[in-house]
Amino acid sequence: MLCQVVCPLPTIPRSKGPCKVVSLDISRSCFRFLIDKQLYPEEELVLWTLIGQIPCKVARCVKHNDACYEVGADVAM
């Protein structure tokens, strides 16, 4: 799965391109995945899945180590 931050926080510089993520849980209303950089609540992103692009908003981000963060994102309706 790919993830692209489309609306970052104003004070956090982000690259424009998508990055790889590892999906953990997928439901109708939320996604949980691992990523190598920290994301912050309220950042808007697009997840590129096999069924298409899905707009989401970060709900939480938990640090596991310096290169692994667990993100929970709600599907934007």
N, CA, C and O atoms as a GROMACS GRO file, in nm:
protein
  308
    1MET      N    1   0.085  -0.116   0.000
    1MET     CA    2   0.000   0.000   0.000
    1MET      C    3   0.090   0.123   0.000
    1MET      O    4   0.201   0.120   0.053
    2LEU      N    5   0.042   0.230  -0.060
    2LEU     CA    6   0.114   0.357  -0.063
    2LEU      C    7   0.037   0.463   0.014
    2LEU      O    8  -0.085   0.456   0.025
    3CYS      N    9   0.110   0.561   0.067
    3CYS     CA   10   0.051   0.670   0.143
    3CYS      C   11   0.113   0.801   0.094
    3CYS      O   12   0.234   0.810   0.075
    4GLN      N   13   0.029   0.902   0.076
    4GLN     CA   14   0.078   1.034   0.037
    4GLN      C   15   0.010   1.138   0.125
    4GLN      O   16  -0.113   1.145   0.129
    5VAL      N   17   0.089   1.218   0.193
    5VAL     CA   18   0.035   1.327   0.275
    5VAL      C   19   0.000   1.441   0.180
    5VAL      O   20   0.086   1.496   0.112
    6VAL      N   21  -0.129   1.476   0.177
    6VAL     CA   22  -0.175   1.580   0.084
    6VAL      C   23  -0.200   1.714   0.153
    6VAL      O   24  -0.201   1.818   0.088
    7CYS      N   25  -0.219   1.711   0.283
    7CYS     CA   26  -0.241   1.835   0.358
    7CYS      C   27  -0.166   1.825   0.491
    7CYS      O   28  -0.226   1.794   0.594
    8PRO      N   29  -0.034   1.851   0.488
    8PRO     CA   30   0.045   1.841   0.612
    8PRO      C   31   0.020   1.960   0.704
    8PRO      O   32  -0.041   2.060   0.664
    9LEU      N   33   0.068   1.948   0.825
    9LEU     CA   34   0.064   2.062   0.915
    9LEU      C   35   0.157   2.169   0.860
    9LEU      O   36   0.260   2.136   0.802
   10PRO      N   37   0.123   2.297   0.876
   10PRO     CA   38   0.204   2.404   0.816
   10PRO      C   39   0.350   2.407   0.861
   10PRO      O   40   0.436   2.450   0.785
   11THR      N   41   0.379   2.362   0.981
   11THR     CA   42   0.516   2.370   1.033
   11THR      C   43   0.599   2.245   1.007
   11THR      O   44   0.717   2.242   1.042
   12ILE      N   45   0.539   2.142   0.946
   12ILE     CA   46   0.610   2.017   0.921
   12ILE      C   47   0.636   2.002   0.771
   12ILE      O   48   0.541   1.983   0.694
   13PRO      N   49   0.762   2.010   0.727
   13PRO     CA   50   0.790   1.990   0.584
   13PRO      C   51   0.772   1.844   0.546
   13PRO      O   52   0.816   1.755   0.618
   14ARG      N   53   0.708   1.819   0.434
   14ARG     CA   54   0.683   1.682   0.386
   14ARG      C   55   0.723   1.671   0.239
   14ARG      O   56   0.715   1.768   0.164
   15SER      N   57   0.766   1.554   0.200
   15SER     CA   58   0.792   1.529   0.057
   15SER      C   59   0.658   1.514  -0.015
   15SER      O   60   0.558   1.475   0.045
   16LYS      N   61   0.658   1.546  -0.143
   16LYS     CA   62   0.535   1.545  -0.221
   16LYS      C   63   0.493   1.405  -0.266
   16LYS      O   64   0.375   1.380  -0.287
   17GLY      N   65   0.589   1.314  -0.281
   17GLY     CA   66   0.559   1.183  -0.336
   17GLY      C   67   0.503   1.085  -0.235
   17GLY      O   68   0.512   1.108  -0.114
   18PRO      N   69   0.446   0.976  -0.285
   18PRO     CA   70   0.395   0.872  -0.195
   18PRO      C   71   0.508   0.788  -0.136
   18PRO      O   72   0.619   0.785  -0.191
   19CYS      N   73   0.481   0.722  -0.025
   19CYS     CA   74   0.577   0.632   0.037
   19CYS      C   75   0.508   0.499   0.067
   19CYS      O   76   0.386   0.492   0.076
   20LYS      N   77   0.587   0.395   0.082
   20LYS     CA   78   0.533   0.263   0.112
   20LYS      C   79   0.494   0.252   0.258
   20LYS      O   80   0.561   0.306   0.346
   21VAL      N   81   0.384   0.182   0.284
   21VAL     CA   82   0.341   0.153   0.419
   21VAL      C   83   0.302   0.005   0.426
   21VAL      O   84   0.276  -0.058   0.324
   22VAL      N   85   0.298  -0.048   0.547
   22VAL     CA   86   0.256  -0.185   0.569
   22VAL      C   87   0.121  -0.181   0.641
   22VAL      O   88   0.111  -0.129   0.752
   23SER      N   89   0.019  -0.235   0.577
   23SER     CA   90  -0.114  -0.230   0.638
   23SER      C   91  -0.127  -0.336   0.747
   23SER      O   92  -0.077  -0.447   0.734
   24LEU      N   93  -0.195  -0.298   0.855
   24LEU     CA   94  -0.220  -0.388   0.967
   24LEU      C   95  -0.367  -0.424   0.977
   24LEU      O   96  -0.402  -0.542   0.986
   25ASP      N   97  -0.454  -0.324   0.974
   25ASP     CA   98  -0.599  -0.344   0.982
   25ASP      C   99  -0.667  -0.254   0.882
   25ASP      O  100  -0.626  -0.140   0.860
   26ILE      N  101  -0.772  -0.305   0.822
   26ILE     CA  102  -0.853  -0.225   0.730
   26ILE      C  103  -0.998  -0.250   0.762
   26ILE      O  104  -1.041  -0.365   0.775
   27SER      N  105  -1.075  -0.142   0.776
   27SER     CA  106  -1.219  -0.154   0.795
   27SER      C  107  -1.288  -0.049   0.708
   27SER      O  108  -1.221   0.024   0.635
   28ARG      N  109  -1.419  -0.041   0.716
   28ARG     CA  110  -1.492   0.057   0.637
   28ARG      C  111  -1.458   0.201   0.674
   28ARG      O  112  -1.458   0.289   0.589
   29SER      N  113  -1.429   0.223   0.800
   29SER     CA  114  -1.412   0.361   0.846
   29SER      C  115  -1.269   0.398   0.886
   29SER      O  116  -1.242   0.515   0.913
   30CYS      N  117  -1.177   0.301   0.892
   30CYS     CA  118  -1.041   0.336   0.933
   30CYS      C  119  -0.938   0.236   0.882
   30CYS      O  120  -0.969   0.124   0.844
   31PHE      N  121  -0.814   0.283   0.884
   31PHE     CA  122  -0.698   0.202   0.846
   31PHE      C  123  -0.597   0.211   0.959
   31PHE      O  124  -0.589   0.312   1.029
   32ARG      N  125  -0.520   0.104   0.976
   32ARG     CA  126  -0.407   0.105   1.068
   32ARG      C  127  -0.288   0.051   0.991
   32ARG      O  128  -0.297  -0.056   0.930
   33PHE      N  129  -0.177   0.125   0.993
   33PHE     CA  130  -0.062   0.085   0.914
   33PHE      C  131   0.068   0.130   0.980
   33PHE      O  132   0.068   0.213   1.070
   34LEU      N  133   0.179   0.072   0.933
   34LEU     CA  134   0.313   0.109   0.980
   34LEU      C  135   0.379   0.194   0.872
   34LEU      O  136   0.365   0.167   0.753
   35ILE      N  137   0.451   0.296   0.917
   35ILE     CA  138   0.521   0.388   0.827
   35ILE      C  139   0.654   0.426   0.891
   35ILE      O  140   0.669   0.413   1.013
   36ASP      N  141   0.749   0.471   0.811
   36ASP     CA  142   0.883   0.501   0.864
   36ASP      C  143   0.902   0.644   0.912
   36ASP      O  144   1.013   0.682   0.952
   37LYS      N  145   0.796   0.726   0.908
   37LYS     CA  146   0.807   0.864   0.958
   37LYS      C  147   0.686   0.898   1.043
   37LYS      O  148   0.579   0.838   1.029
   38GLN      N  149   0.704   0.994   1.130
   38GLN     CA  150   0.596   1.034   1.219
   38GLN      C  151   0.494   1.120   1.146
   38GLN      O  152   0.528   1.214   1.075
   39LEU      N  153   0.368   1.085   1.165
   39LEU     CA  154   0.257   1.165   1.117
   39LEU      C  155   0.185   1.222   1.238
   39LEU      O  156   0.199   1.171   1.349
   40TYR      N  157   0.108   1.328   1.217
   40TYR     CA  158   0.042   1.395   1.329
   40TYR      C  159  -0.110   1.398   1.308
   40TYR      O  160  -0.157   1.406   1.195
   41PRO      N  161  -0.186   1.392   1.418
   41PRO     CA  162  -0.331   1.399   1.406
   41PRO      C  163  -0.375   1.521   1.325
   41PRO      O  164  -0.317   1.629   1.334
   42GLU      N  165  -0.479   1.499   1.246
   42GLU     CA  166  -0.540   1.600   1.158
   42GLU      C  167  -0.468   1.616   1.025
   42GLU      O  168  -0.520   1.687   0.938
   43GLU      N  169  -0.351   1.554   1.005
   43GLU     CA  170  -0.290   1.559   0.872
   43GLU      C  171  -0.377   1.476   0.777
   43GLU      O  172  -0.424   1.368   0.812
   44GLU      N  173  -0.396   1.529   0.658
   44GLU     CA  174  -0.478   1.460   0.558
   44GLU      C  175  -0.387   1.385   0.462
   44GLU      O  176  -0.282   1.435   0.421
   45LEU      N  177  -0.428   1.263   0.428
   45LEU     CA  178  -0.348   1.181   0.340
   45LEU      C  179  -0.437   1.101   0.247
   45LEU      O  180  -0.558   1.092   0.265
   46VAL      N  181  -0.374   1.042   0.147
   46VAL     CA  182  -0.442   0.952   0.055
   46VAL      C  183  -0.372   0.819   0.062
   46VAL      O  184  -0.250   0.811   0.048
   47LEU      N  185  -0.449   0.713   0.084
   47LEU     CA  186  -0.396   0.577   0.082
   47LEU      C  187  -0.428   0.516  -0.053
   47LEU      O  188  -0.544   0.518  -0.096
   48TRP      N  189  -0.328   0.463  -0.120
   48TRP     CA  190  -0.345   0.401  -0.251
   48TRP      C  191  -0.355   0.251  -0.228
   48TRP      O  192  -0.256   0.186  -0.193
   49THR      N  193  -0.472   0.196  -0.248
   49THR     CA  194  -0.497   0.054  -0.226
   49THR      C  195  -0.532  -0.013  -0.359
   49THR      O  196  -0.536   0.053  -0.463
   50LEU      N  197  -0.556  -0.142  -0.355
   50LEU     CA  198  -0.595  -0.215  -0.475
   50LEU      C  199  -0.730  -0.170  -0.529
   50LEU      O  200  -0.757  -0.185  -0.648
   51ILE      N  201  -0.815  -0.115  -0.443
   51ILE     CA  202  -0.947  -0.071  -0.488
   51ILE      C  203  -0.950   0.076  -0.527
   51ILE      O  204  -1.054   0.127  -0.570
   52GLY      N  205  -0.839   0.145  -0.513
   52GLY     CA  206  -0.833   0.285  -0.552
   52GLY      C  207  -0.771   0.373  -0.445
   52GLY      O  208  -0.717   0.323  -0.346
   53GLN      N  209  -0.781   0.503  -0.465
   53GLN     CA  210  -0.728   0.601  -0.370
   53GLN      C  211  -0.835   0.635  -0.268
   53GLN      O  212  -0.950   0.663  -0.303
   54ILE      N  213  -0.797   0.633  -0.140
   54ILE     CA  214  -0.891   0.658  -0.032
   54ILE      C  215  -0.840   0.774   0.053
   54ILE      O  216  -0.734   0.764   0.114
   55PRO      N  217  -0.916   0.885   0.059
   55PRO     CA  218  -0.876   0.998   0.143
   55PRO      C  219  -0.898   0.965   0.291
   55PRO      O  220  -1.001   0.911   0.329
   56CYS      N  221  -0.799   1.001   0.373
   56CYS     CA  222  -0.804   0.972   0.517
   56CYS      C  223  -0.750   1.090   0.596
   56CYS      O  224  -0.688   1.181   0.540
   57LYS      N  225  -0.774   1.086   0.726
   57LYS     CA  226  -0.719   1.185   0.817
   57LYS      C  227  -0.656   1.110   0.935
   57LYS      O  228  -0.718   1.020   0.992
   58VAL      N  229  -0.534   1.147   0.971
   58VAL     CA  230  -0.463   1.080   1.080
   58VAL      C  231  -0.536   1.104   1.212
   58VAL      O  232  -0.569   1.218   1.246
   59ALA      N  233  -0.561   0.996   1.284
   59ALA     CA  234  -0.626   1.005   1.415
   59ALA      C  235  -0.524   0.990   1.528
   59ALA      O  236  -0.534   1.054   1.632
   60ARG      N  237  -0.424   0.903   1.505
   60ARG     CA  238  -0.320   0.882   1.607
   60ARG      C  239  -0.195   0.828   1.542
   60ARG      O  240  -0.199   0.774   1.431
   61CYS      N  241  -0.083   0.844   1.612
   61CYS     CA  242   0.046   0.791   1.564
   61CYS      C  243   0.127   0.751   1.687
   61CYS      O  244   0.152   0.833   1.776
   62VAL      N  245   0.167   0.625   1.692
   62VAL     CA  246   0.242   0.571   1.805
   62VAL      C  247   0.381   0.530   1.757
   62VAL      O  248   0.394   0.457   1.658
   63LYS      N  249   0.484   0.576   1.826
   63LYS     CA  250   0.622   0.544   1.789
   63LYS      C  251   0.660   0.408   1.846
   63LYS      O  252   0.647   0.384   1.966
   64HIS      N  253   0.709   0.318   1.759
   64HIS     CA  254   0.761   0.188   1.803
   64HIS      C  255   0.913   0.194   1.815
   64HIS      O  256   0.970   0.138   1.909
   65ASN      N  257   0.979   0.261   1.720
   65ASN     CA  258   1.122   0.288   1.726
   65ASN      C  259   1.150   0.404   1.631
   65ASN      O  260   1.057   0.463   1.577
   66ASP      N  261   1.278   0.436   1.610
   66ASP     CA  262   1.311   0.554   1.530
   66ASP      C  263   1.265   0.547   1.384
   66ASP      O  264   1.253   0.650   1.318
   67ALA      N  265   1.240   0.427   1.334
   67ALA     CA  266   1.201   0.413   1.194
   67ALA      C  267   1.070   0.338   1.176
   67ALA      O  268   1.043   0.285   1.068
   68CYS      N  269   0.988   0.334   1.281
   68CYS     CA  270   0.861   0.262   1.272
   68CYS      C  271   0.754   0.330   1.357
   68CYS      O  272   0.765   0.339   1.480
   69TYR      N  273   0.650   0.377   1.291
   69TYR     CA  274   0.537   0.442   1.357
   69TYR      C  275   0.409   0.371   1.317
   69TYR      O  276   0.390   0.337   1.200
   70GLU      N  277   0.322   0.349   1.414
   70GLU     CA  278   0.192   0.290   1.388
   70GLU      C  279   0.088   0.401   1.380
   70GLU      O  280   0.069   0.477   1.474
   71VAL      N  281   0.021   0.409   1.266
   71VAL     CA  282  -0.075   0.517   1.240
   71VAL      C  283  -0.215   0.460   1.232
   71VAL      O  284  -0.239   0.357   1.170
   72GLY      N  285  -0.307   0.529   1.295
   72GLY     CA  286  -0.450   0.503   1.280
   72GLY      C  287  -0.510   0.620   1.204
   72GLY      O  288  -0.496   0.735   1.245
   73ALA      N  289  -0.577   0.590   1.094
   73ALA     CA  290  -0.634   0.697   1.009
   73ALA      C  291  -0.782   0.669   0.983
   73ALA      O  292  -0.820   0.556   0.952
   74ASP      N  293  -0.864   0.772   0.996
   74ASP     CA  294  -1.006   0.762   0.969
   74ASP      C  295  -1.032   0.796   0.823
   74ASP      O  296  -0.972   0.889   0.769
   75VAL      N  297  -1.121   0.721   0.760
   75VAL     CA  298  -1.158   0.749   0.623
   75VAL      C  299  -1.238   0.880   0.620
   75VAL      O  300  -1.334   0.896   0.696
   76ALA      N  301  -1.200   0.972   0.532
   76ALA     CA  302  -1.271   1.099   0.519
   76ALA      C  303  -1.399   1.074   0.441
   76ALA      O  304  -1.396   1.018   0.331
   77MET      N  305  -1.510   1.116   0.497
   77MET     CA  306  -1.640   1.097   0.432
   77MET      C  307  -1.681   1.221   0.356
   77MET      O  308  -1.787   1.223   0.295
   0.00000   0.00000   0.00000
